[in-house]
Amino acid sequence: MSSVAVTDKEDEILDRQEHHEKGAPPRYVGFIAGMFSGVTKNAVGHPFDTIKVRLQTSAKGRFKGPMDCVWQTLKNEGPKGFYKGFTPPLIGWVLMDSVMLGSLHVYRRIVHEQLYPEEKKLPLFGHIIAGLGSGWTVSFVAAPIEQFKARLQVQYDAKSKVYTGPLDVAQKLYKVSGIRGIYSGLLSTMIFRTNFIFWWGSYEIFTEWFKNNTKMSNPSINFWAGGLSATVFWIFAYPADVVKQTIMTDSPIRSEKKFPRWIDAVKHIHKERGLKGFTRGFGPSILRSFPANAAALAAFEASMRFLH
C-alpha cells in the first residue's frame, strides 16, 4: 500500500473521530441527565419495590402472595407503609442513575473511539460492553444505598424496628462491622448488575426496531424501548436480585451472619423454597419495571437532548 493511501486512510479515521466528537454530547452531560432519570424512577416505582423486597425477604407463610402483602401493608401501616425506605432511593436513585447513565454514556464513547473508530454508529456488541461497564461501576454506589433501603423496608412494626432512618442504618452498620458491613452486598450487587448486558443490548435493539418500523417520536421510542428493555433485564436478573436482597437483610454482625458467602444464600433459598424461591416477588418487580424505567429513560433521553 502506498504512503498516500495510508495517509488517506488515517485522514478518514480522524475525520470520523472528529465527527463522533462533534456529534456526541459532552461526556459529563449523561451524569446530569441521569439525575432526572433517578427522580422519575423513584417517584413511580417505590411502592412496587417495597412489596417486592418484603416478598423476597419475609419468613415463609407471612404473606400468601403479592396482593396479600399489599393488603397487610395497607391495613397495618397505611399508605405510608408503601413508602418506607423512600429517602435512600430518592437520594440514591438520583446518585445511582447519574453514575449508571453517566458512565454508560462515557463507556459508549470510549468503546466507540477505541474499538470501533471506523464505524459511524456503535454496534450492538459495543452497547453490551458499555452496559456491563456501567453495571459494575454503579455497583460501588448502589451496594450501600440498596442495603440501607432494604433494611428499612423490612421493618414491619415497632417490634422489628431497629433503624430510624438511612443515616441510622449507616451509623449502626459501621459501628458493628466497619466499612465492610456497609459494603457487605457489593459482590451480590455486581453479579446482579452483570445482567445489564441484557438491558442495554435489548434497549439498542428495541430502539432501532422502532426507528425503522414505526413513525413514533423520539420520546415515545425512548419510553417504549426503556420499558421493554427493563422488562428483559428483570427476567434475566431477578434470581440474582433475590439473592442480593437476602444477603443485604442478613445480620450485620459477621459472626452472626447466616450467609457469609454468596453461595450460602443461594443454597438457603433453594433449600427453603426450591427454584420458586428465586422468583418470589417477581410480579411486583415486573409490574414496576415497565412504567418506572420507561418514564426514567424517557426523562434521561429528553434531558440529553435538551442539555446537548
Backbone as numpy.savetxt, mean C-alpha at the origin, in Angstrom:
# Nx Ny Nz CAx CAy CAz Cx Cy Cz
31.21 -0.40 -38.31 30.36 0.81 -38.31 31.24 2.05 -38.31
30.93 3.03 -39.13 31.75 4.23 -39.24 31.58 5.10 -38.01
32.56 6.01 -37.79 32.49 6.93 -36.65 31.31 7.88 -36.79
30.95 8.19 -38.07 29.79 9.06 -38.31 28.51 8.39 -37.84
28.39 7.08 -38.14 27.20 6.32 -37.74 27.09 6.24 -36.23
28.25 6.02 -35.56 28.26 5.95 -34.10 27.82 7.28 -33.51
28.35 8.36 -34.06 27.99 9.69 -33.58 26.50 9.96 -33.75
25.97 9.58 -34.90 24.55 9.78 -35.15 23.70 8.99 -34.13
24.14 7.77 -33.85 23.41 6.93 -32.90 23.44 7.55 -31.51
24.61 8.04 -31.10 24.73 8.66 -29.78 23.87 9.92 -29.70
23.86 10.70 -30.80 23.05 11.91 -30.83 21.57 11.57 -30.69
21.17 10.47 -31.35 19.77 10.05 -31.29 19.37 9.68 -29.86
20.26 8.94 -29.18 19.99 8.54 -27.79 19.91 9.76 -26.90
20.84 10.70 -27.06 20.83 11.93 -26.26 19.58 12.74 -26.49
19.13 12.81 -27.77 17.90 13.52 -28.09 16.71 12.90 -27.37
16.67 11.55 -27.33 15.56 10.88 -26.67 15.59 11.10 -25.16
16.81 11.06 -24.59 16.93 11.32 -23.16 16.50 12.75 -22.84
16.88 13.69 -23.70 16.48 15.08 -23.49 14.96 15.22 -23.59
14.38 14.45 -24.53 12.92 14.46 -24.67 12.25 13.92 -23.41
12.85 12.87 -22.83 12.29 12.30 -21.59 12.33 13.33 -20.48
13.46 14.05 -20.38 13.61 15.03 -19.31 12.62 16.17 -19.47
12.42 16.60 -20.75 11.50 17.72 -20.99 10.05 17.29 -20.84
9.74 16.05 -21.24 8.36 15.60 -21.25 7.85 15.12 -19.92
8.77 14.76 -19.00 8.36 14.20 -17.72 8.33 15.30 -16.66
7.43 15.17 -15.68 7.39 16.13 -14.59 8.66 16.03 -13.75
9.00 17.08 -12.99 10.17 17.01 -12.09 10.03 15.84 -11.12
11.15 15.31 -10.67 11.12 14.10 -9.84 10.41 14.32 -8.51
10.49 15.53 -7.96 9.89 15.77 -6.64 8.36 15.87 -6.70
7.81 16.08 -7.90 6.36 16.31 -8.02 5.56 15.11 -7.53
6.07 13.90 -7.77 5.35 12.70 -7.35 5.14 12.65 -5.85
6.09 13.17 -5.07 5.97 13.16 -3.61 4.87 14.11 -3.15
4.75 15.25 -3.84 3.69 16.21 -3.50 2.33 15.65 -3.88
2.22 15.13 -5.10 0.94 14.57 -5.56 0.51 13.38 -4.71
1.49 12.63 -4.20 1.17 11.48 -3.36 0.45 11.87 -2.08
0.67 13.08 -1.59 -0.02 13.54 -0.38 -1.53 13.63 -0.61
-1.91 14.13 -1.78 -3.34 14.23 -2.10 -3.95 12.84 -2.21
-3.18 11.90 -2.74 -3.64 10.52 -2.82 -3.89 9.95 -1.43
-2.98 10.22 -0.50 -3.10 9.67 0.85 -4.33 10.17 1.58
-4.61 11.46 1.47 -5.80 12.04 2.13 -7.07 11.40 1.58
-7.14 11.29 0.27 -8.32 10.71 -0.38 -8.52 9.26 0.00
-7.44 8.49 -0.02 -7.53 7.06 0.29 -8.02 6.83 1.71
-7.50 7.58 2.66 -7.89 7.37 4.06 -9.34 7.77 4.32
-9.78 8.87 3.72 -11.14 9.33 3.92 -12.16 8.31 3.42
-11.86 7.66 2.31 -12.79 6.69 1.71 -12.67 5.32 2.35
-11.45 4.90 2.68 -11.22 3.50 2.99 -11.11 3.07 4.43
-10.98 4.00 5.40 -10.67 3.58 6.77 -11.71 2.67 7.42
-13.02 2.95 7.31 -13.98 2.04 7.93 -13.86 0.60 7.43
-13.64 0.43 6.13 -13.44 -0.91 5.58 -12.19 -1.56 6.19
-11.15 -0.74 6.37 -9.89 -1.27 6.88 -10.05 -1.73 8.33
-10.82 -1.01 9.12 -11.05 -1.40 10.51 -11.71 -2.77 10.59
-12.73 -2.99 9.78 -13.41 -4.29 9.76 -12.45 -5.38 9.30
-11.65 -5.09 8.29 -10.69 -6.07 7.78 -9.71 -6.50 8.86
-9.13 -5.53 9.57 -8.12 -5.83 10.59 -8.75 -6.62 11.73
-9.96 -6.26 12.12 -10.61 -6.98 13.22 -10.91 -8.43 12.84
-11.34 -8.65 11.63 -11.60 -10.02 11.18 -10.31 -10.82 11.09
-9.23 -10.16 10.68 -7.95 -10.85 10.52 -7.35 -11.28 11.85
-7.57 -10.49 12.89 -6.82 -10.69 14.13 -7.67 -11.15 15.31
-8.99 -11.22 15.17 -9.85 -11.58 16.29 -9.75 -13.06 16.64
-10.10 -13.38 17.89 -10.12 -14.78 18.33 -11.20 -15.54 17.57
-10.99 -16.82 17.40 -11.93 -17.66 16.66 -13.31 -17.61 17.31
-14.33 -17.31 16.51 -15.70 -17.28 17.00 -16.18 -15.92 17.47
-15.31 -14.93 17.52 -15.74 -13.60 17.99 -16.74 -12.97 17.03
-16.48 -13.12 15.73 -17.40 -12.59 14.71 -17.82 -13.71 13.77
-19.10 -13.69 13.38 -19.61 -14.70 12.45 -19.21 -14.40 11.01
-18.89 -13.15 10.74 -18.51 -12.74 9.40 -18.41 -11.23 9.32
-18.17 -10.67 8.13 -18.01 -9.22 7.99 -19.20 -8.41 8.50
-20.43 -8.82 8.15 -21.60 -8.05 8.57 -21.81 -8.12 10.08
-21.48 -9.26 10.68 -21.58 -9.37 12.14 -20.55 -8.46 12.80
-19.36 -8.37 12.21 -18.33 -7.47 12.73 -18.79 -6.02 12.63
-19.41 -5.67 11.50 -19.95 -4.31 11.32 -21.02 -4.03 12.37
-21.93 -4.98 12.56 -23.05 -4.79 13.49 -22.55 -4.66 14.93
-21.62 -5.55 15.33 -21.11 -5.50 16.70 -20.33 -4.21 16.96
-19.58 -3.77 15.97 -18.84 -2.52 16.10 -19.79 -1.35 16.27
-20.83 -1.31 15.44 -21.81 -0.23 15.51 -22.58 -0.26 16.82
-23.00 -1.45 17.25 -23.80 -1.61 18.47 -22.99 -1.26 19.72
-21.78 -1.72 19.78 -20.98 -1.57 21.01 -20.18 -0.27 21.07
-19.83 0.26 19.91 -18.92 1.42 19.90 -19.47 2.63 19.15
-20.58 2.43 18.41 -21.13 3.52 17.63 -20.32 3.76 16.37
-20.70 4.77 15.57 -19.98 5.07 14.32 -18.50 5.35 14.52
-18.15 5.88 15.71 -16.74 6.19 15.97 -15.87 4.94 15.96
-16.50 3.77 16.23 -15.74 2.53 16.26 -15.08 2.21 14.93
-15.72 2.64 13.84 -15.17 2.37 12.51 -13.94 3.23 12.22
-13.78 4.30 13.01 -12.67 5.22 12.77 -11.61 5.16 13.86
-11.62 4.06 14.64 -10.54 3.87 15.60 -9.23 3.70 14.83
-8.18 4.30 15.37 -6.90 4.23 14.67 -6.86 5.10 13.43
-7.75 6.09 13.35 -7.85 6.92 12.14 -6.66 7.85 11.99
-6.14 8.36 13.12 -5.07 9.35 13.06 -3.79 8.84 12.42
-3.30 7.64 12.81 -2.06 7.17 12.16 -2.17 7.09 10.64
-3.26 6.50 10.10 -3.30 6.46 8.64 -3.59 7.82 8.00
-4.29 8.72 8.72 -4.51 10.05 8.15 -3.17 10.73 7.91
-2.33 10.70 8.94 -0.98 11.22 8.77 -0.16 10.23 7.96
-0.36 8.94 8.29 0.45 7.89 7.68 0.23 7.73 6.20
-1.04 7.74 5.75 -1.30 7.56 4.32 -0.75 8.73 3.52
-0.82 9.94 4.11 -0.22 11.09 3.41 1.27 10.85 3.23
1.92 10.40 4.31 3.36 10.15 4.24 3.66 8.93 3.36
2.90 7.84 3.55 3.16 6.61 2.80 2.90 6.78 1.31
1.78 7.42 0.97 1.49 7.61 -0.45 2.46 8.59 -1.09
2.91 9.55 -0.29 3.92 10.48 -0.81 5.20 9.73 -1.16
5.64 8.86 -0.24 6.86 8.08 -0.48 6.62 7.03 -1.56
5.47 6.34 -1.50 5.18 5.28 -2.46 5.10 5.82 -3.89
4.25 6.82 -4.09 4.04 7.34 -5.43 5.18 8.24 -5.89
5.79 8.95 -4.94 6.95 9.76 -5.28 8.12 8.90 -5.72
8.40 7.83 -4.96 9.50 6.93 -5.34 9.16 6.17 -6.61
7.88 5.82 -6.79 7.47 5.16 -8.04 7.80 6.04 -9.24
7.47 7.31 -9.14 7.76 8.26 -10.21 9.26 8.34 -10.49
10.05 8.39 -9.40 11.51 8.46 -9.54 12.07 7.17 -10.15
11.60 6.03 -9.64 12.10 4.75 -10.16 11.73 4.57 -11.63
10.56 5.01 -12.02 10.19 4.93 -13.43 11.17 5.72 -14.29
11.52 6.91 -13.82 12.46 7.75 -14.56 13.83 7.08 -14.65
14.30 6.55 -13.50 15.62 5.92 -13.47 15.67 4.68 -14.36
14.64 3.84 -14.24 14.58 2.62 -15.05 14.53 2.97 -16.53
13.73 3.99 -16.86 13.61 4.41 -18.25 14.95 4.89 -18.79
15.63 5.73 -18.02 16.88 6.32 -18.48 18.01 5.31 -18.53
18.04 4.38 -17.55 19.17 3.45 -17.45 18.99 2.16 -18.24
17.76 1.64 -18.27 17.53 0.34 -18.92 16.91 0.45 -20.30
16.13 1.52 -20.52 15.43 1.65 -21.80 15.65 3.04 -22.40
16.89 3.47 -22.56 17.15 4.83 -23.04 16.67 5.09 -24.47
16.50 4.02 -25.25 16.09 4.20 -26.64 14.58 4.12 -26.83
13.87 3.80 -25.76 12.41 3.67 -25.85 11.75 5.01 -25.51
10.76 5.39 -26.32 10.02 6.62 -26.03 9.12 6.45 -24.82
8.67 5.21 -24.61 7.74 4.92 -23.52 8.30 3.77 -22.69
8.15 3.86 -21.38 8.64 2.80 -20.50 7.84 1.52 -20.73
8.51 0.40 -21.04 7.81 -0.86 -21.27 7.18 -1.40 -19.98
6.31 -2.39 -20.15 5.59 -2.98 -19.01 6.56 -3.48 -17.94
7.61 -4.19 -18.34 8.54 -4.74 -17.34 9.23 -3.62 -16.55
9.42 -2.48 -17.19 9.99 -1.34 -16.49 9.07 -0.84 -15.39
7.76 -0.84 -15.67 6.78 -0.46 -14.65 6.78 -1.45 -13.49
6.97 -2.72 -13.80 7.00 -3.76 -12.75 8.23 -3.57 -11.85
9.39 -3.30 -12.45 10.61 -3.07 -11.67 10.43 -1.85 -10.77
9.90 -0.78 -11.33 9.69 0.45 -10.56 8.70 0.21 -9.42
7.66 -0.58 -9.69 6.68 -0.90 -8.66 7.29 -1.67 -7.50
8.17 -2.62 -7.82 8.85 -3.39 -6.77 9.73 -2.49 -5.91
10.48 -1.62 -6.56 11.32 -0.68 -5.83 10.52 0.23 -4.93
9.39 0.69 -5.44 8.51 1.55 -4.66 7.96 0.81 -3.44
7.56 -0.45 -3.64 7.01 -1.24 -2.53 8.00 -1.45 -1.42
9.23 -1.78 -1.77 10.25 -2.00 -0.75 10.66 -0.69 -0.07
10.69 0.39 -0.83 11.06 1.68 -0.26 10.05 2.16 0.76
8.77 2.12 0.41 7.74 2.62 1.30 7.56 1.73 2.53
8.04 0.50 2.49 7.92 -0.41 3.63 8.60 0.16 4.87
9.69 0.90 4.68 10.42 1.45 5.83 9.61 2.56 6.52
8.70 3.17 5.80 7.80 4.16 6.38 6.52 3.48 6.88
6.05 2.50 6.11 4.76 1.87 6.40 4.77 0.96 7.62
5.88 0.26 7.86 5.92 -0.75 8.92 5.50 -0.18 10.29
6.11 0.90 10.78 5.67 1.42 12.08 4.28 2.02 12.04
3.94 2.73 10.98 2.62 3.36 10.90 1.51 2.32 10.92
1.67 1.25 10.14 0.64 0.22 10.08 0.56 -0.57 11.39
1.68 -0.71 12.08 1.64 -1.37 13.37 0.87 -0.53 14.40
1.13 0.77 14.43 0.40 1.64 15.36 -1.10 1.55 15.08
-1.47 1.62 13.82 -2.87 1.58 13.41 -3.52 0.26 13.82
-2.84 -0.85 13.54 -3.40 -2.16 13.83 -3.62 -2.35 15.33
-2.67 -1.92 16.14 -2.80 -2.09 17.59 -3.96 -1.26 18.14
-4.21 -0.10 17.56 -5.35 0.71 17.99 -6.67 0.12 17.51
-6.68 -0.45 16.32 -7.92 -0.98 15.75 -8.45 -2.22 16.49
-7.58 -2.96 17.14 -8.03 -4.18 17.83 -8.33 -3.92 19.31
-8.44 -2.66 19.70 -8.91 -2.32 21.04 -10.43 -2.19 20.99
-11.11 -3.23 21.46 -12.56 -3.28 21.31 -13.32 -2.55 22.41
-12.75 -2.55 23.60 -13.45 -1.97 24.75 -12.44 -1.54 25.79
-12.96 -1.11 26.97 -12.08 -0.63 28.03 -11.10 -1.70 28.51
-11.55 -2.97 28.51 -10.70 -4.07 28.99 -9.50 -4.30 28.07
-9.72 -4.12 26.77 -8.64 -4.39 25.82 -7.86 -3.12 25.45
-8.22 -2.00 26.09 -7.57 -0.75 25.75 -6.22 -0.63 26.46
-5.17 -0.68 25.69 -3.81 -0.57 26.20 -3.18 0.76 25.83
-3.59 1.29 24.67 -3.00 2.51 24.13 -4.05 3.61 23.99
-3.62 4.84 24.27 -4.54 5.98 24.16 -4.48 6.64 22.78
-3.46 6.38 22.03 -3.31 6.98 20.71 -2.01 6.54 20.07
-1.74 7.00 18.85 -0.55 6.55 18.12 0.76 6.89 18.81
0.85 8.08 19.42 2.08 8.44 20.12 2.31 7.56 21.33
1.20 7.20 21.99 1.29 6.30 23.15 1.77 4.91 22.71
1.28 4.46 21.55 1.74 3.18 21.01 3.24 3.24 20.77
3.69 4.29 20.12 5.12 4.43 19.79 5.97 4.44 21.05
5.54 5.20 22.05 6.30 5.32 23.29 6.39 3.99 24.03
5.26 3.28 24.10 5.24 2.01 24.84 6.01 0.92 24.11
5.92 0.89 22.79 6.69 -0.08 22.02 8.18 0.18 22.18
8.56 1.44 22.12 9.98 1.78 22.25 10.50 1.47 23.64
9.64 1.67 24.64 10.04 1.43 26.03 10.36 -0.03 26.29
9.54 -0.94 25.72 9.73 -2.37 26.01 10.64 -3.08 25.00
10.74 -2.54 23.76 11.49 -3.26 22.72 12.45 -2.40 21.92
12.48 -1.10 22.19 13.37 -0.23 21.43 12.92 -0.08 19.98
13.84 0.33 19.14 13.51 0.56 17.73 13.12 -0.74 17.04
13.62 -1.89 17.55 13.26 -3.18 16.95 11.77 -3.46 17.15
11.21 -3.01 18.25 9.78 -3.20 18.49 8.94 -2.39 17.52
9.37 -1.17 17.26 8.64 -0.31 16.33 8.70 -0.87 14.90
9.82 -1.52 14.56 10.00 -2.07 13.22 9.85 -3.60 13.18
9.12 -4.15 14.15 9.00 -5.62 14.21 8.27 -6.21 13.01
7.49 -5.40 12.31 6.75 -5.90 11.15 7.38 -5.55 9.81
8.65 -5.15 9.81 9.27 -4.68 8.57 9.37 -5.78 7.52
9.86 -6.96 7.90 10.01 -8.04 6.93 8.66 -8.42 6.34
7.65 -8.57 7.19 6.32 -8.95 6.69 5.73 -7.87 5.81
6.07 -6.61 6.10 5.61 -5.50 5.27 6.27 -5.54 3.89
7.55 -5.85 3.84 8.26 -5.93 2.56 7.77 -7.11 1.73
7.49 -8.24 2.40 6.95 -9.40 1.68 5.59 -9.05 1.09
4.76 -8.39 1.89 3.43 -7.97 1.44 3.54 -7.03 0.24
4.44 -6.07 0.31 4.54 -5.06 -0.75 5.36 -5.50 -1.95
5.93 -6.69 -1.89 6.53 -7.26 -3.10 5.45 -7.44 -4.17
4.22 -7.59 -3.73 3.10 -7.76 -4.66 2.75 -6.49 -5.42
3.51 -5.42 -5.18 3.34 -4.21 -5.99 3.64 -4.49 -7.47
4.37 -5.56 -7.73 4.62 -5.90 -9.13 3.30 -6.15 -9.87
2.32 -6.70 -9.16 1.01 -6.94 -9.77 0.20 -5.64 -9.87
0.34 -4.79 -8.87 -0.42 -3.53 -8.87 0.01 -2.64 -10.03
1.31 -2.34 -10.09 1.74 -1.35 -11.07 1.91 -1.93 -12.46
2.09 -3.25 -12.53 2.07 -3.89 -13.84 0.67 -3.85 -14.43
-0.33 -4.22 -13.62 -1.71 -4.23 -14.12 -2.24 -2.81 -14.34
-1.75 -1.85 -13.54 -2.18 -0.45 -13.73 -1.78 0.03 -15.13
-0.59 -0.31 -15.55 -0.13 0.07 -16.88 -0.95 -0.63 -17.96
-1.24 -1.92 -17.75 -2.03 -2.69 -18.72 -3.43 -2.10 -18.85
-4.08 -1.84 -17.73 -5.45 -1.28 -17.77 -5.45 0.12 -18.39
-4.47 0.93 -18.03 -4.39 2.30 -18.57 -4.28 2.28 -20.09
-3.37 1.45 -20.58 -3.17 1.38 -22.03 -4.40 0.83 -22.74
-5.07 -0.14 -22.11 -6.26 -0.71 -22.74 -7.36 0.34 -22.85
-7.58 1.09 -21.79 -8.63 2.12 -21.82 -8.29 3.22 -22.83
-7.01 3.57 -22.91 -6.61 4.61 -23.87 -6.84 4.17 -25.31
-6.57 2.89 -25.57 -6.65 2.38 -26.95 -8.03 1.89 -27.35
-8.89 1.62 -26.37 -10.17 1.00 -26.69 -11.40 1.78 -26.24
-11.19 2.91 -25.59 -12.33 3.72 -25.14 -12.06 5.19 -25.46
-13.06 6.01 -25.26 -12.93 7.45 -25.45 -13.03 8.17 -24.10
-12.73 7.45 -23.04 -12.82 8.04 -21.70 -11.77 9.13 -21.51
-12.08 10.07 -20.64 -11.14 11.14 -20.31 -10.01 10.57 -19.45
-8.94 11.32 -19.34 -7.81 10.87 -18.52 -8.20 10.63 -17.06
-8.97 11.55 -16.41 -9.38 11.28 -15.03 -10.19 9.99 -14.89
-11.06 9.72 -15.85 -11.86 8.49 -15.80 -10.97 7.26 -15.96
-10.01 7.34 -16.87 -9.07 6.23 -17.06 -8.27 5.98 -15.79
-7.79 7.07 -15.17 -7.03 6.92 -13.92 -7.88 6.29 -12.83
-9.15 6.68 -12.75 -10.05 6.14 -11.73 -10.26 4.64 -11.92
-10.62 4.23 -13.13 -10.92 2.82 -13.38 -9.66 1.96 -13.35
-8.58 2.44 -13.93 -7.33 1.68 -13.89 -6.82 1.56 -12.46
-6.98 2.63 -11.68 -6.55 2.60 -10.28 -7.34 1.61 -9.46
-8.65 1.61 -9.63 -9.49 0.68 -8.87 -9.27 -0.76 -9.26
-9.21 -1.03 -10.56 -9.04 -2.41 -11.03 -7.66 -2.96 -10.68
-6.63 -2.15 -10.82 -5.27 -2.63 -10.52 -5.11 -2.87 -9.02
-5.75 -2.05 -8.19 -5.70 -2.28 -6.74 -6.40 -3.59 -6.38
-7.48 -3.91 -7.08 -8.18 -5.17 -6.85 -7.28 -6.36 -7.22
-6.57 -6.25 -8.33 -5.62 -7.29 -8.73 -4.55 -7.46 -7.65
-4.03 -6.35 -7.17 -3.01 -6.38 -6.12 -3.50 -7.13 -4.89
-4.70 -6.79 -4.41 -5.20 -7.40 -3.18 -5.50 -8.88 -3.34
-5.90 -9.29 -4.52 -6.14 -10.72 -4.75 -4.84 -11.51 -4.54
-3.74 -10.99 -5.04 -2.46 -11.67 -4.89 -1.85 -11.46 -3.50
-2.02 -10.27 -2.94 -1.30 -9.88 -1.72 -2.01 -10.23 -0.43
-3.29 -10.56 -0.49 -4.07 -10.66 0.74 -3.52 -11.65 1.77
-3.14 -12.87 1.38 -2.59 -13.80 2.39 -1.40 -13.21 3.15
-0.53 -12.49 2.43 0.62 -11.87 3.09 0.19 -10.76 4.04
-0.95 -10.12 3.75 -1.46 -9.07 4.63 -1.99 -9.67 5.92
-2.64 -10.82 5.84 -3.12 -11.49 7.05 -1.94 -11.83 7.96
-0.88 -12.35 7.37 0.32 -12.68 8.15 0.91 -11.42 8.77
0.97 -10.35 7.99 1.51 -9.07 8.48 0.74 -8.55 9.67
-0.58 -8.55 9.58 -1.40 -8.04 10.67 -1.28 -8.91 11.92
-1.16 -10.21 11.73 -1.00 -11.12 12.86 0.30 -10.83 13.60
1.36 -10.59 12.86 2.66 -10.27 13.46 2.61 -8.91 14.16
1.94 -7.94 13.54 1.92 -6.58 14.08 1.08 -6.45 15.35
0.16 -7.38 15.59 -0.66 -7.32 16.80 -0.19 -8.34 17.84
0.97 -8.95 17.61 1.57 -9.87 18.57 2.12 -9.06 19.76
2.49 -9.74 20.83 3.07 -9.07 21.99 4.32 -8.31 21.58
4.45 -7.06 22.05 5.65 -6.29 21.70 6.89 -6.73 22.47
6.70 -7.52 23.54 7.82 -7.99 24.35 8.42 -9.22 23.69
9.68 -9.16 23.38 10.32 -10.20 22.58 10.17 -11.59 23.20
10.34 -11.70 24.50 10.28 -13.00 25.16 8.86 -13.58 25.21
7.86 -12.72 24.97 6.46 -13.15 25.03 5.83 -13.30 23.64
6.60 -13.10 22.61 6.05 -13.17 21.26 5.63 -14.59 20.90
4.45 -14.71 20.30 4.00 -16.00 19.79 4.64 -16.30 18.43
4.98 -15.21 17.72 5.49 -15.37 16.35 6.81 -14.60 16.18
7.90 -15.14 16.73 9.17 -14.44 16.59 9.68 -14.42 15.15
9.20 -15.35 14.33 9.60 -15.39 12.91 8.36 -15.30 12.03
8.55 -14.84 10.82 7.45 -14.70 9.86 6.76 -16.04 9.63
7.55 -17.10 9.48 7.00 -18.42 9.19 6.18 -18.95 10.37
6.49 -18.51 11.59 5.71 -18.94 12.76 4.27 -18.46 12.66
4.08 -17.24 12.17 2.73 -16.71 12.00 1.99 -17.46 10.90
2.69 -17.80 9.83 2.09 -18.56 8.73 1.60 -19.92 9.25
2.44 -20.61 10.00 2.09 -21.92 10.54 0.92 -21.83 11.52
0.90 -20.78 12.33 -0.19 -20.59 13.31 -1.53 -20.39 12.61
-1.55 -19.53 11.61 -2.80 -19.25 10.88 -3.31 -20.52 10.22
-2.41 -21.27 9.60 -2.81 -22.51 8.92 -3.30 -23.55 9.92
-2.64 -23.66 11.06 -3.03 -24.63 12.08 -4.39 -24.30 12.67
-4.63 -23.02 12.94 -5.88 -22.59 13.58 -7.08 -22.64 12.64
-6.89 -22.24 11.37 -8.03 -22.06 10.48 -7.86 -22.67 9.10
-6.72 -23.31 8.86 -6.48 -23.88 7.53 -6.23 -22.80 6.50
-6.37 -23.14 5.23 -6.13 -22.18 4.15 -7.12 -21.02 4.20
-8.32 -21.27 4.73 -9.31 -20.19 4.84 -8.84 -19.07 5.76
-7.94 -19.42 6.67 -7.44 -18.40 7.58 -6.72 -17.27 6.88
-6.17 -17.55 5.71 -5.44 -16.54 4.96 -6.36 -15.63 4.15
-7.65 -15.88 4.21 -8.61 -15.04 3.48 -9.59 -14.33 4.42
-9.39 -14.43 5.72 -10.29 -13.76 6.67 -10.25 -12.25 6.45
-11.44 -11.65 6.33 -11.52 -10.21 6.10 -11.33 -9.82 4.65
-11.31 -10.80 3.75 -11.06 -10.51 2.34 -12.17 -9.65 1.73
-13.42 -9.93 2.13 -14.56 -9.18 1.59 -14.43 -7.68 1.80
-14.28 -7.23 3.08 -14.11 -5.79 3.32 -12.90 -5.20 2.60
-11.85 -6.00 2.49 -10.64 -5.50 1.83 -10.90 -5.22 0.35
-11.57 -6.16 -0.31 -11.87 -5.98 -1.74 -12.89 -4.86 -1.93
-13.89 -4.79 -1.05 -14.87 -3.71 -1.14 -14.19 -2.35 -0.98
-13.19 -2.30 -0.12 -12.46 -1.05 0.12 -11.50 -0.72 -1.01
-10.87 -1.75 -1.58 -9.74 -1.52 -2.49 -10.13 -0.71 -3.71
-11.30 -1.02 -4.29 -11.65 -0.31 -5.53 -11.93 1.17 -5.29
-12.93 1.53 -4.45 -13.22 2.96 -4.32 -12.08 3.77 -3.72
-11.40 3.22 -2.71 -10.33 3.97 -2.05 -9.17 4.24 -3.00
-8.72 3.20 -3.71 -7.56 3.36 -4.58 -7.91 4.01 -5.91
-9.14 3.79 -6.38 -9.57 4.47 -7.60 -9.57 5.97 -7.37
-10.16 6.40 -6.26 -10.21 7.82 -5.93 -8.81 8.37 -5.66
-7.97 7.57 -4.96 -6.63 8.02 -4.61 -5.75 8.22 -5.84
-5.78 7.25 -6.76 -4.94 7.36 -7.95 -5.45 8.41 -8.93
-6.77 8.60 -8.96 -7.32 9.70 -9.77 -6.84 11.04 -9.21
-6.83 11.15 -7.87 -6.34 12.37 -7.23 -4.85 12.57 -7.50
-4.08 11.48 -7.45 -2.64 11.55 -7.71 -2.35 12.02 -9.13
-2.99 11.37 -10.11 -2.73 11.72 -11.51 -3.20 13.13 -11.83
-4.33 13.54 -11.23 -4.82 14.90 -11.44 -3.84 15.91 -10.86
-3.30 15.60 -9.69 -2.31 16.48 -9.06 -1.03 16.54 -9.90
-0.62 15.40 -10.46 0.57 15.38 -11.32 0.37 16.28 -12.53
-0.82 16.21 -13.14 -1.09 17.06 -14.31 -1.10 18.52 -13.92
-1.68 18.82 -12.76 -1.77 20.21 -12.31 -0.40 20.77 -11.98
0.40 19.98 -11.25 1.72 20.44 -10.81 2.73 20.49 -11.94
2.49 19.66 -12.98 3.40 19.63 -14.13 3.21 20.90 -14.97
